[in-house]
Each structure stands twice: as C-alpha cells, then as structure tokens.
C-alpha cells in the first residue's frame, strides 16, 4: 500500500505533549576528547551529517545519552534522530520517548524540522530546551484526532524500501566488470610541490559573516568531505573545484577529493593538478598519512607543505604511475559497490 501525506488529516500539537520535556545534555569540549574509529559519536551544534562532529574514545567517565533520541542544539536549530548512544558538545539537548519506534521518531523529526522553516532561531536566539518545549508542530492524525503513529511507521518503511530499490537498480545498471589490481609496485618519494601545480590556502571567514546558501564551505572537520556549512558568500573568498583539500589545522592532515565547487576556509590548503577523479582519490589516501606527523599543536603551514613528500607508485621511467593509480581506485570502488549491494540485498 502506497501512503501519501495528502491522504491523511493533520493537526497541530504542542511539542512537549508528544515528546515530553527536553533533557539537558552534558557538554564536552573537542580538545579534551580523542578521536577513535571504533569509539562513540560526538554530536555538536552543526546542522550537517546528523550533527556528527567526530567519533571519540569511550570512557567510563562519560555521561552518555541514550540511543533512539532526538538531539538538537541552541544555534543550529536542527533536530536529528540519533540511532546510537552518543555524547555532545556545548548547548545541546535531547528528547527521549521510549514507547515510540525509531521509524515514528524519524517521521516526527522531519515534521519538527519542517516547523522550523522561518523560525528565526540562530546566533543570538538559540533553540534552547525551554524554547523547544513551547513550540507547536503538525502531525498526521487518526479518526480520533490522535497522532497516527501506525501511519508514520508504515510511511517511513515504504520510503526507505523505495530508496533501497532505487539504489539497487542504479548500481546494478552501472556496475562494470573489473580485474583485480595487485599493489605490487615500486614506490618513490616526491615533493608535494612536484606533484601539484597549485598549492594555496583558503581565506578566513568567521561564522557570523557566512551567508546561508548552497555552496559547500570546506573547513578542517575530518567528516563529511570536510563540509562545515553551505553558504553564498562571493566577496573575499577563495573558490576551488576538482582538487584536493588538506586540513592544515584542526583535524590536521585530513585530505579529501572535492569534485564540486566549494569555498575554502583558511584551515584548508587546496592542491590541484591535471588529474582524474580516481588519481586524486589515490593521492588523497597517501596525503592522509600526514595526520600521523602533525597535530593540533603542530600545523601544516605554507612553508611545511612545500617541503613535504608523498609516496607514489612509479612506472618503468621512475615517474608517478598515474594509470595504475586510476585503475587501482576504480577496482576498489567497484569492490565496495558490490559489497554494499550484497549487504542491502540481505536486509
């Protein structure tokens, strides 16, 4: 059965009547946390990537928020459903309603964010727990005028299944035959300045001067391809496209391939040459190793980056083997696509 939002009646509810009162979340500063791949999510006031800022080391001293709760922050004015246990940064809150399923909470989270459009929350007027509790928002209702939780559950299930099928069809039509590429090559060190024609730092743009828009603003976060915001600034900014972004501070050494046009903060160094997407991806993985050498107290300044070296596979002429890099990354991409296709088929 296909469920449509127009097929059901809607009614306004006080937020506190549906989700109870907001809980205050204990604040942790990122400088006091250690990044760890298999740690616990650290949620902050960013309105991107489900609020995820980093994955950090677990400790018995941490006050952990429960899974399946709706988080929000004072300045970002965005609600996110957190499927796992997590900790947060400053000025964060959450709602917990144990009797509601994750699908129902997903639906409610969408409705909450719809109600915020034009709400005026931001710096100077944060969405605190008290202000959130007082809000009203719309929900679908049953014949008794009560929240139609069954409808919400089925609606989310149908939409997720539809998206899965779309993805299955897309990758099935775009998957290609590939041969395994062996990483049995000779390698050589090259100065970064030998490999990239242009090496340039972005420009400082403080949060208060960022204008809301659609252009990715890349900064030093190690997540979400470095995207820190979406802005529309045109003056006194540096735009780049089809290049690498290297975090010179913050998450120092984090490197991403950026295929789209973006605005770079001064915490990012842009590196470009005449390379394909796959060659850039290969070199990004090599440059990421700089994170082992640098840290928050030892940044990659303009002088250091020009003296840095990168290990690359070479051909018979002892030159960088760009053809091999491209083919190897294509092989890895296809392998991962097939693995994910098998995963969603089992769901």
C-alpha positions in Angstrom: 0.0 0.0 0.0 1.4 3.4 -1.0 0.9 6.0 1.7 0.8 9.7 0.8 0.9 12.6 3.1 -2.1 14.1 1.4 -4.2 11.0 2.2 -4.5 11.8 5.9 -5.7 14.6 8.2 -3.2 16.7 10.1 -3.4 18.5 13.4 -1.3 20.9 15.5 0.3 19.6 18.7 2.4 21.1 21.5 5.8 19.5 21.2 6.0 18.8 24.9 2.8 16.8 24.7 4.3 14.4 22.2 8.0 14.2 23.3 7.8 15.3 27.0 10.3 17.9 28.3 13.8 18.3 26.7 16.7 16.8 28.6 20.0 18.8 29.1 23.0 17.1 27.6 26.4 17.2 29.4 28.8 19.3 27.3 32.3 18.0 26.3 34.9 20.1 24.5 36.5 18.5 21.5 40.0 19.4 22.7 39.5 17.0 25.7 38.4 14.1 23.5 40.5 11.6 21.5 39.4 10.6 18.0 38.9 6.8 17.7 37.5 4.9 14.7 35.5 2.4 16.8 34.5 4.9 19.6 31.3 6.8 20.4 29.6 9.5 18.3 30.3 13.1 19.4 27.4 15.3 18.4 27.7 19.1 18.3 25.7 22.1 17.0 26.5 21.5 13.4 23.4 21.2 11.1 25.2 18.7 8.9 25.9 14.9 8.9 23.2 14.2 11.6 25.1 16.5 14.0 28.1 14.2 14.0 31.4 16.0 14.6 33.7 13.1 15.4 33.9 9.5 16.7 35.8 9.6 20.0 37.3 7.2 22.5 34.9 5.7 25.1 35.5 6.3 28.8 33.6 5.2 31.9 33.6 8.8 33.0 31.5 10.0 30.0 27.8 10.8 30.6 26.3 9.0 27.6 22.9 10.0 26.1 20.7 7.0 25.2 20.2 5.8 21.6 17.0 6.5 19.7 16.6 10.0 21.0 16.1 13.3 19.1 19.1 15.8 19.6 19.2 19.5 18.9 21.5 22.4 19.6 21.0 26.0 20.6 22.4 27.7 17.5 22.0 25.1 14.7 18.2 24.9 15.1 18.0 21.4 13.6 16.6 18.2 15.1 18.3 14.9 14.4 17.4 11.3 15.4 20.4 9.6 17.0 20.2 5.8 16.4 23.2 5.1 18.7 24.4 6.2 22.2 26.3 9.4 22.0 27.9 12.4 23.8 27.6 16.0 22.9 29.2 19.4 22.8 28.0 22.6 24.4 24.4 23.8 24.5 22.9 20.5 23.3 19.6 18.9 24.3 17.6 15.8 23.5 14.1 14.2 23.7 13.5 10.6 24.7 10.2 8.7 24.3 10.9 5.0 24.9 7.5 3.9 23.7 7.9 5.3 20.1 9.8 3.3 17.5 12.8 4.7 15.6 10.6 5.0 12.4 8.0 7.0 14.2 10.7 9.2 15.7 12.2 9.7 12.2 8.8 10.9 10.9 8.4 13.2 13.9 12.0 14.6 13.4 11.1 15.5 9.8 7.9 17.3 11.0 9.9 19.2 13.7 12.4 20.5 11.1 9.6 21.5 8.8 8.1 23.6 11.6 11.4 25.4 12.0 11.3 26.9 8.5 11.5 30.7 9.0 11.5 30.2 12.8 14.3 32.8 13.3 16.5 30.7 15.6 20.2 31.1 15.3 23.1 33.0 16.9 21.5 35.5 19.4 18.3 33.4 19.7 19.2 29.8 20.3 16.8 26.9 20.3 17.1 26.0 23.9 15.3 23.2 25.6 12.7 25.6 27.1 12.1 27.3 23.8 11.8 24.0 22.0 9.2 22.6 24.5 7.0 25.6 23.9 6.8 25.0 20.1 3.9 23.7 18.1 4.1 21.5 15.1 1.9 19.4 12.7 1.4 15.7 12.8 -0.9 13.3 10.9 -3.9 12.1 13.0 -6.3 9.1 13.0 -10.1 9.2 13.2 -9.9 10.1 16.9 -7.7 13.1 16.3 -4.7 11.4 17.9 -1.3 11.1 16.4 -1.4 8.4 13.7 1.7 6.5 14.8 0.9 3.5 12.7 0.7 5.6 9.5 4.0 7.2 10.4 5.7 3.8 10.9 4.5 2.4 7.6 5.2 5.7 5.7 8.9 5.6 6.7 9.2 1.9 5.9 7.8 2.4 2.4 10.0 5.3 1.7 13.1 3.5 2.9 12.3 0.4 0.8 11.7 2.6 -2.2 15.1 4.3 -1.8 16.8 0.9 -1.4 15.3 -0.4 -4.6 16.3 2.8 -6.5 19.9 2.3 -5.3 19.9 -1.4 -6.2 18.7 -0.5 -9.7 21.3 2.3 -10.1 24.3 0.3 -9.1 23.1 -2.8 -10.9 23.0 -0.8 -14.1 26.3 1.0 -13.5 28.4 -1.8 -12.2 31.1 -2.9 -14.6 33.4 -5.9 -15.0 36.8 -5.3 -13.4 40.0 -7.2 -12.9 41.8 -7.2 -9.6 44.8 -4.9 -9.5 47.8 -6.1 -7.4 49.6 -3.5 -5.4 52.9 -5.0 -6.4 54.7 -1.8 -7.5 57.9 0.1 -6.8 57.4 3.3 -4.9 59.2 6.6 -4.7 59.1 9.8 -2.7 58.1 13.1 -4.4 57.9 16.6 -3.1 54.3 17.7 -2.9 55.2 20.8 -4.9 56.4 18.5 -7.7 53.0 16.8 -8.0 50.6 19.7 -7.7 50.7 22.8 -9.9 48.8 24.9 -7.4 49.1 24.9 -3.6 47.1 27.6 -1.9 45.4 28.2 1.5 41.8 29.3 1.6 40.6 32.5 3.3 39.3 33.1 6.8 35.5 33.6 7.0 34.1 33.6 10.5 30.7 32.1 11.3 28.9 35.4 11.8 29.9 36.5 8.3 28.8 33.3 6.5 25.6 33.9 4.4 23.3 30.9 4.0 23.4 29.4 0.6 24.2 26.2 -1.5 27.9 26.4 -1.9 29.8 23.9 0.3 32.2 25.6 2.8 35.1 23.3 3.5 36.9 23.6 6.8 39.1 21.3 8.9 36.5 18.7 10.0 37.5 15.1 9.4 33.9 14.2 8.4 31.5 14.7 5.5 34.2 15.5 3.0 35.2 18.5 5.2 31.9 20.3 4.7 31.3 22.7 7.6 28.4 24.7 6.1 26.6 25.7 2.9 27.0 29.4 2.1 26.5 32.0 -0.7 29.4 34.5 0.0 31.0 35.9 -3.1 33.4 38.6 -1.9 36.7 38.0 -0.2 36.5 34.2 -0.6 38.5 31.6 -2.5 36.6 29.1 -4.6 38.1 25.8 -6.0 36.8 22.8 -7.8 38.1 19.3 -8.8 41.1 19.3 -6.4 42.2 18.0 -3.0 41.5 19.8 0.3 44.1 19.3 3.0 43.3 20.3 6.6 46.3 22.4 7.7 44.9 22.8 11.3 42.1 21.3 13.4 41.9 17.7 12.0 45.4 18.2 10.7 46.4 16.1 7.7 42.8 15.1 6.7 42.6 15.1 2.9 39.6 14.8 0.7 38.9 14.9 -3.1 36.5 17.7 -3.8 34.7 17.2 -7.2 32.3 20.2 -6.7 32.9 23.9 -6.5 33.5 25.0 -2.9 34.7 27.8 -0.7 37.8 27.0 1.3 38.4 28.3 4.8 41.9 29.3 5.9 42.1 25.9 7.7 42.3 24.3 4.3 45.1 24.1 1.8 44.0 23.4 -1.8 46.2 21.2 -4.0 45.4 20.9 -7.8 46.9 19.5 -11.0 45.5 17.9 -14.2 44.4 14.7 -12.7 41.3 12.4 -12.9 38.9 11.8 -10.0 40.5 8.4 -9.3 44.1 9.7 -9.3 43.1 12.4 -6.9 41.4 9.8 -4.6 44.6 7.7 -4.6 46.8 10.7 -3.7 44.3 11.8 -1.0 44.8 8.4 0.7 48.6 8.9 0.6 48.4 12.5 1.9 46.1 11.4 4.8 49.2 9.9 6.3 50.4 13.4 7.2 47.9 13.2 10.1 50.4 10.9 11.8 53.1 13.5 11.7 51.1 16.7 12.6 48.6 17.5 15.3 46.6 20.4 16.8 49.8 21.9 18.2 51.9 21.4 15.1 50.0 22.6 12.0 50.8 22.3 8.3 51.8 25.9 7.4 52.6 27.1 3.9 56.4 26.5 4.4 56.0 23.0 5.7 53.6 21.8 3.0 56.1 22.7 0.2 58.8 20.7 2.0 56.6 17.7 2.5 56.9 14.5 0.4 54.4 12.0 -0.8 55.0 8.3 -1.6 53.6 7.2 -5.0 53.9 4.1 -7.2 56.1 4.6 -10.2 56.4 3.3 -13.8 59.5 2.0 -15.6 60.7 5.6 -16.1 60.6 6.2 -12.3 57.7 8.7 -12.9 54.4 8.6 -10.9 52.3 5.8 -12.4 49.0 7.7 -12.8 47.4 4.9 -14.9 48.0 2.4 -12.2 46.6 4.8 -9.5 43.4 5.3 -11.6 42.9 1.6 -12.2 43.5 0.6 -8.6 41.0 3.1 -7.3 38.4 2.0 -9.9 38.9 -1.5 -8.7 38.4 -0.6 -5.0 35.3 1.4 -5.9 33.7 -1.4 -7.8 34.6 -3.9 -5.0 32.9 -1.7 -2.4 29.8 -1.2 -4.5 29.4 -4.9 -4.9 29.9 -5.4 -1.1 27.2 -2.8 -0.4 24.8 -4.3 -3.0 25.1 -7.7 -1.2 24.5 -6.0 2.1 21.3 -4.3 1.2 20.0 -7.5 -0.6 20.3 -9.3 2.7 18.3 -6.7 4.6 
